[in-house]
Amino acid sequence: MLPNSSKMKLAVFSICTLIFSLFSNGSCQNITSRPSIINIGAIFTFNSSIGEAANVAINAAVEDINSDPNILNGSKLVLTTRNSNCSGFLGIFEALQLMEAKTVAIVGPQSSTIAHIISHISDELQVPLVSFGATDPTISSIQFPYFIRTTQSDLYQMAAVASIVDLYQWKLVTVVYTDDEYGRNGIAALDDKLAEKRCKISYRARLPPVAVRDDILGALVKVNLMESRVIVVHVNSYGLEIFSVAQQLEMIGNGYVWIATDWLMSVLDLRAPLESDTMNSLQGVIALRQHTADSSYKRGLISRWGTLTKKYKNGVAINANTYGLYAYDSVWTIARALERFLKKGGKIAFSRESRFKDDKDGNLHIEAMRQFDQGKLLLDEIKNINFTGVTGQIMFNIDGELIHPSYDILNIVGTGWRTIGFWSNYSGLSVVPPEKLYDKPANLPFEQKLYDVIWPGGVVGRPRGWVFPSSGELKIGVPDRVSFLEFVSYDEVTGTFKGYCVDVFLKAIELLPYPVPYKFVPFGNGKKNPNYTKLCNNVGSSYFDAAIGDIGITKYRTKIVDFTQPYIDSGLVVLAPVKRQKSNAWVFLQPFTLAMWCVIGVSFIVVGIVVWILEHRFNEDFRGPPKKQIGTIFWFSFSTLFFAHRENTVSTLGRAILLIWLFVVLIIQSSYTASLTSILTVQQLSSPIQGIESLAASNDPIGYQTGSFAKNYMVEELGISRDRLVKLTSPEQYLNALEAGPSNGGVAAIVDEMAYVELFLRSHCQFQVVGSEFTRTGWGFAFPRDSPLAIDMSTAILTLSENGDLQKIHDKWLTRSAACSSEAQTDIEANRLHFDSFKGLFLLCGIACVIALLVYLCIMLREYIRYVPPDEQDPSGQASARSGRSLKSFLSFVDDRKQEAKRKSMKQQNELNNGIVGIES
């Protein structure tokens, strides 16, 4: 047996032998921590506008990196480029060949379609895919972790396009796009961004990935038949051919708006200057270009671009475009990430994956594929990169997108183009470069503006952005009514329409900033009111281009057409006969109930007694004979009703009680005044129907107007049986049905729109609207869905409302009739306060006054007889003279103060007595 130390040495030797065999049997390839060669690859289409610039930029970047001793010191980047030729099939094989060559990262591809495909390969082999040209917003790092986009996503570009559309207040957009991942997903992003601005895509013209002139011609002919004249072009290689065909079709002219995504500037930047014919077809076009901040680094690369093209393009002169600049930064991104990767001890090693193998008879040699062992570590270093490149700051956000996405907005004019502004996701549209705004607080609103644009046709003013149908004039449906002709009426002899609704339309259309050709077409047979929902259906189906008239805006109709701003409010109301209640002589007692009056009276007495008890010992005003004190109690308590009490309170408790009681009296007095005012001034109407709830709960028949939506509303929303509904066609039938009542074959009430009811009540004032308006709606003009004319007409209607013209039209057609004017004057007279309402109160006051005077007269007569003796008269005097002297004496007695009267009477009595004594003597 071996000793323990020998056993240990043998074990260590065996382990070392095993490790050596593992590293030498080809199952695992290891390269030193600082390998002399690092393989990277690039996939793009060599002969495309993006690929040509990228080819120069990528080779230049590799050359610059290998010549820079500060990066990858001791290691050399070896670049292998592959031509995908815009083919997903070729892209797969080119990617597999690069993977087989133990490539640590791939620059590209430029195509979104190819990026979708080879991202699967990149994820499986853990090789980062750094794309400078795949802008499809649906390619994300969530689905494809090893996909890194070093350019801007089309999500931001489409946000910029939507901001331009919104800035110029266009609502409909036509799009021309390539029907592949790049085109479809870019337009889907545009649709979302337009929806955020309350705009939409009205027509989509799809083109095949490889389109010929006939394909383009057919698509643009259809585009030219559409209403929208705002056209967004999102294509790739054949984009210039689109504008050539558009010029042939006279679509590059006045009234058109063309917006091209960044594909156009990638071509113009690369090929400028272009031929005059090409530039002529682009006049007035708005184009976008990915914004790259001006820097010395960028200017340095541009200055030597000519030398680089001679070296890598065999002398073919091309200019740099933004995709070339992003390709240059993509290589530097990989190099800087590799530098950090190696410094952290990363190993460039590849190993076999057991899943990669051919079938028994397969010849694809999939087993030759190797997986980058530490590809995840390199991927993390790429995502955490932060440096300044030729395009600006290279740094990725949490979603794996470059920070600060921004675009130049350019206007193609003459032989070149000019910058009219910028867009960034930080500040929106601005005439200031985005990098100058990043230091400003994000919560501050930025002014959304661009410099003036020269549009196609040399127009400076904002194009309308849409046109009328190809027929040249709008066919407008107008209801041919048989009742309430003040709103709409049709003259069959002259073929003309008139009425309130027609005048509103004519006045509004005059305010539009452009001429609108139109013709009115009657809708209905002229024998009964037409169905307005069918009229809206005809607009929705494009039989009519619009519809005007007394068209109620309902939930169902808004699903079919777009309405303008309502020009009159007209919700549903209940019209019913009412009786007016007359006032009575005792109306002043109605504010309080009998119990309330009793409580108030008792409270006055109780408070008087309480205050008397509290003040009796201290206050001379509350002392004296019992009769006086009882009178003081009643006088004091009831005089507080008018705050007229004379007696002062001296005790603290008395003052506290009085303070509380005066507050109670104030509340009682105010409540009484308010209630009595309401009873006397508000016209009292009585009706068995209080509103739609009581009407629906009854079993009485209900009238409605022919063609109105009121029938469906009552049946579907209120659950009223159809058997209870009675169709009425004219105001005369309204009158007869309401006067007859439900017991005589009429109706209990009529449910109709407020505008009709108000017009009916102008000449039939014996009826009234009961309850409140139970639907909130109005009348508007109907247009097809998403019609820009509906928006302009809404603006015109608001203008009519603000300048008073809408009210003038209302007064012209819907003035109050003479009958109702006199009735209104009668109502005003009835609402005045008459003697009848107060005669009971005055009667009580008068009776009290009479009784008080009679009592006073009796007291005065008793005192007069008691204190004044009979006059001594001449026996020969006449009776009439004696009566006169007696009345004069009585009035003089009443006029004297009580003490003075007593003194005089006593003096006269003494004189009389002295006279009698003298006679006797």
Rosetta blueprint (number, residue, H / E / L):
1 M L
2 L L
3 P L
4 N H
5 S H
6 S H
7 K H
8 M H
9 K H
10 L H
11 A H
12 V H
13 F H
14 S H
15 I H
16 C H
17 T H
18 L H
19 I H
20 F H
21 S H
22 L H
23 F H
24 S H
25 N L
26 G L
27 S L
28 C E
29 Q E
30 N E
31 I L
32 T L
33 S L
34 R L
35 P L
36 S L
37 I E
38 I E
39 N E
40 I E
41 G E
42 A E
43 I E
44 F E
45 T L
46 F L
47 N L
48 S L
49 S H
50 I H
51 G H
52 E H
53 A H
54 A H
55 N H
56 V H
57 A H
58 I H
59 N H
60 A H
61 A H
62 V H
63 E H
64 D H
65 I H
66 N H
67 S L
68 D L
69 P L
70 N L
71 I L
72 L L
73 N L
74 G L
75 S L
76 K E
77 L E
78 V E
79 L E
80 T E
81 T E
82 R E
83 N E
84 S L
85 N L
86 C L
87 S L
88 G H
89 F H
90 L H
91 G H
92 I H
93 F H
94 E H
95 A H
96 L H
97 Q H
98 L H
99 M H
100 E H
101 A L
102 K L
103 T L
104 V L
105 A E
106 I E
107 V E
108 G L
109 P L
110 Q L
111 S L
112 S H
113 T H
114 I H
115 A H
116 H H
117 I H
118 I H
119 S H
120 H H
121 I H
122 S H
123 D H
124 E H
125 L H
126 Q L
127 V L
128 P L
129 L E
130 V E
131 S E
132 F L
133 G L
134 A L
135 T L
136 D L
137 P L
138 T L
139 I L
140 S L
141 S L
142 I L
143 Q L
144 F L
145 P L
146 Y L
147 F E
148 I E
149 R E
150 T L
151 T L
152 Q L
153 S L
154 D H
155 L H
156 Y H
157 Q H
158 M H
159 A H
160 A H
161 V H
162 A H
163 S H
164 I H
165 V H
166 D H
167 L H
168 Y L
169 Q L
170 W L
171 K L
172 L E
173 V E
174 T E
175 V E
176 V E
177 Y E
178 T E
179 D L
180 D L
181 E H
182 Y H
183 G H
184 R H
185 N H
186 G H
187 I H
188 A H
189 A H
190 L H
191 D H
192 D H
193 K H
194 L H
195 A H
196 E H
197 K L
198 R L
199 C L
200 K E
201 I E
202 S E
203 Y E
204 R E
205 A E
206 R E
207 L E
208 P L
209 P L
210 V L
211 A L
212 V L
213 R H
214 D H
215 D H
216 I H
217 L H
218 G H
219 A H
220 L H
221 V H
222 K H
223 V H
224 N H
225 L L
226 M L
227 E L
228 S E
229 R L
230 V E
231 I E
232 V E
233 V E
234 H E
235 V L
236 N L
237 S L
238 Y L
239 G H
240 L H
241 E H
242 I H
243 F H
244 S H
245 V H
246 A H
247 Q H
248 Q H
249 L L
250 E L
251 M L
252 I L
253 G L
254 N L
255 G L
256 Y L
257 V E
258 W E
259 I E
260 A E
261 T L
262 D L
263 W H
264 L H
265 M H
266 S H
267 V H
268 L H
269 D H
270 L H
271 R H
272 A L
273 P L
274 L L
275 E L
276 S H
277 D H
278 T H
279 M H
280 N H
281 S L
282 L L
283 Q L
284 G L
285 V L
286 I E
287 A E
288 L E
289 R E
290 Q E
291 H L
292 T L
293 A L
294 D L
295 S L
296 S H
297 Y H
298 K H
299 R H
300 G H
301 L H
302 I H
303 S H
304 R L
305 W H
306 G H
307 T H
308 L H
309 T H
310 K H
311 K H
312 Y H
313 K L
314 N L
315 G L
316 V L
317 A L
318 I L
319 N L
320 A L
321 N L
322 T H
323 Y H
324 G H
325 L H
326 Y H
327 A H
328 Y H
329 D H
330 S H
331 V H
332 W H
333 T H
334 I H
335 A H
336 R H
337 A H
338 L H
339 E H
340 R H
341 F H
342 L H
343 K H
344 K L
345 G L
346 G L
347 K L
348 I L
349 A E
350 F E
351 S E
352 R L
353 E L
354 S L
355 R L
356 F L
357 K L
358 D L
359 D L
360 K L
361 D L
362 G L
363 N L
364 L L
365 H L
366 I H
367 E H
368 A H
369 M L
370 R L
371 Q E
372 F E
373 D L
374 Q L
375 G H
376 K H
377 L H
378 L H
379 L H
380 D H
381 E H
382 I H
383 K H
384 N L
385 I L
386 N E
387 F E
388 T E
389 G E
390 V L
391 T L
392 G E
393 Q E
394 I E
395 M E
396 F E
397 N L
398 I L
399 D L
400 G L
401 E L
402 L E
403 I L
404 H L
405 P L
406 S E
407 Y E
408 D E
409 I E
410 L E
411 N E
412 I E
413 V E
414 G L
415 T L
416 G E
417 W E
418 R E
419 T E
420 I E
421 G E
422 F E
423 W E
424 S E
425 N L
426 Y L
427 S L
428 G E
429 L E
430 S E
431 V L
432 V L
433 P L
434 P H
435 E H
436 K H
437 L L
438 Y L
439 D L
440 K L
441 P L
442 A L
443 N L
444 L L
445 P L
446 F L
447 E L
448 Q L
449 K L
450 L L
451 Y L
452 D L
453 V L
454 I L
455 W E
456 P L
457 G L
458 G L
459 V E
460 V L
461 G L
462 R L
463 P L
464 R L
465 G L
466 W E
467 V L
468 F L
469 P L
470 S L
471 S L
472 G L
473 E L
474 L E
475 K E
476 I E
477 G E
478 V E
479 P E
480 D L
481 R L
482 V L
483 S L
484 F L
485 L L
486 E L
487 F L
488 V L
489 S E
490 Y E
491 D E
492 E L
493 V L
494 T L
495 G L
496 T E
497 F E
498 K E
499 G L
500 Y H
501 C H
502 V H
503 D H
504 V H
505 F H
506 L H
507 K H
508 A H
509 I H
510 E H
511 L L
512 L L
513 P L
514 Y L
515 P L
516 V L
517 P L
518 Y E
519 K E
520 F E
521 V E
522 P E
523 F E
524 G L
525 N L
526 G L
527 K L
528 K L
529 N L
530 P L
531 N L
532 Y H
533 T H
534 K H
535 L H
536 C H
537 N H
538 N H
539 V H
540 G H
541 S L
542 S L
543 Y L
544 F L
545 D L
546 A E
547 A E
548 I L
549 G L
550 D L
551 I L
552 G E
553 I L
554 T L
555 K H
556 Y H
557 R H
558 T H
559 K L
560 I L
561 V L
562 D E
563 F E
564 T L
565 Q L
566 P L
567 Y L
568 I E
569 D E
570 S L
571 G L
572 L E
573 V E
574 V E
575 L E
576 A E
577 P E
578 V L
579 K E
580 R E
581 Q L
582 K L
583 S L
584 N L
585 A L
586 W L
587 V H
588 F H
589 L H
590 Q L
591 P L
592 F L
593 T L
594 L H
595 A H
596 M H
597 W H
598 C H
599 V H
600 I H
601 G H
602 V H
603 S H
604 F H
605 I H
606 V H
607 V H
608 G H
609 I H
610 V H
611 V H
612 W H
613 I H
614 L H
615 E H
616 H L
617 R L
618 F L
619 N L
620 E H
621 D H
622 F H
623 R L
624 G L
625 P L
626 P H
627 K H
628 K H
629 Q H
630 I H
631 G H
632 T H
633 I H
634 F H
635 W H
636 F H
637 S H
638 F H
639 S H
640 T H
641 L H
642 F H
643 F L
644 A L
645 H L
646 R L
647 E L
648 N L
649 T L
650 V L
651 S L
652 T H
653 L H
654 G H
655 R H
656 A H
657 I H
658 L H
659 L H
660 I H
661 W H
662 L H
663 F H
664 V H
665 V H
666 L H
667 I H
668 I H
669 Q H
670 S H
671 S H
672 Y H
673 T H
674 A H
675 S H
676 L H
677 T H
678 S H
679 I H
680 L H
681 T H
682 V L
683 Q L
684 Q L
685 L E
686 S E
687 S L
688 P L
689 I L
690 Q L
691 G L
692 I H
693 E H
694 S H
695 L H
696 A H
697 A H
698 S L
699 N L
700 D L
701 P L
702 I E
703 G E
704 Y E
705 Q E
706 T L
707 G L
708 S L
709 F L
710 A H
711 K H
712 N H
713 Y H
714 M H
715 V H
716 E H
717 E L
718 L L
719 G L
720 I L
721 S L
722 R H
723 D H
724 R H
725 L E
726 V E
727 K E
728 L E
729 T L
730 S L
731 P H
732 E H
733 Q H
734 Y H
735 L H
736 N H
737 A H
738 L H
739 E H
740 A H
741 G L
742 P H
743 S H
744 N H
745 G L
746 G L
747 V L
748 A L
749 A E
750 I E
751 V E
752 D E
753 E E
754 M H
755 A H
756 Y H
757 V H
758 E H
759 L H
760 F H
761 L H
762 R L
763 S L
764 H L
765 C L
766 Q L
767 F E
768 Q E
769 V E
770 V E
771 G L
772 S L
773 E L
774 F L
775 T L
776 R L
777 T L
778 G E
779 W E
780 G L
781 F L
782 A E
783 F E
784 P L
785 R L
786 D L
787 S L
788 P H
789 L H
790 A H
791 I H
792 D H
793 M H
794 S H
795 T H
796 A H
797 I H
798 L H
799 T H
800 L H
801 S H
802 E H
803 N H
804 G L
805 D H
806 L H
807 Q H
808 K H
809 I H
810 H H
811 D H
812 K H
813 W H
814 L L
815 T L
816 R L
817 S L
818 A H
819 A H
820 C H
821 S H
822 S H
823 E H
824 A H
825 Q H
826 T H
827 D H
828 I H
829 E H
830 A H
831 N H
832 R L
833 L L
834 H L
835 F H
836 D H
837 S H
838 F L
839 K H
840 G H
841 L H
842 F H
843 L H
844 L H
845 C H
846 G H
847 I H
848 A H
849 C H
850 V H
851 I H
852 A H
853 L H
854 L H
855 V H
856 Y H
857 L H
858 C H
859 I H
860 M H
861 L H
862 R H
863 E H
864 Y H
865 I H
866 R H
867 Y H
868 V L
869 P L
870 P L
871 D L
872 E L
873 Q L
874 D L
875 P L
876 S L
877 G L
878 Q L
879 A H
880 S H
881 A H
882 R H
883 S H
884 G H
885 R H
886 S H
887 L H
888 K H
889 S H
890 F H
891 L H
892 S H
893 F H
894 V H
895 D H
896 D L
897 R L
898 K H
899 Q H
900 E H
901 A H
902 K H
903 R H
904 K H
905 S H
906 M H
907 K H
908 Q H
909 Q H
910 N H
911 E H
912 L H
913 N H
914 N H
915 G H
916 I H
917 V H
918 G H
919 I H
920 E H
921 S L
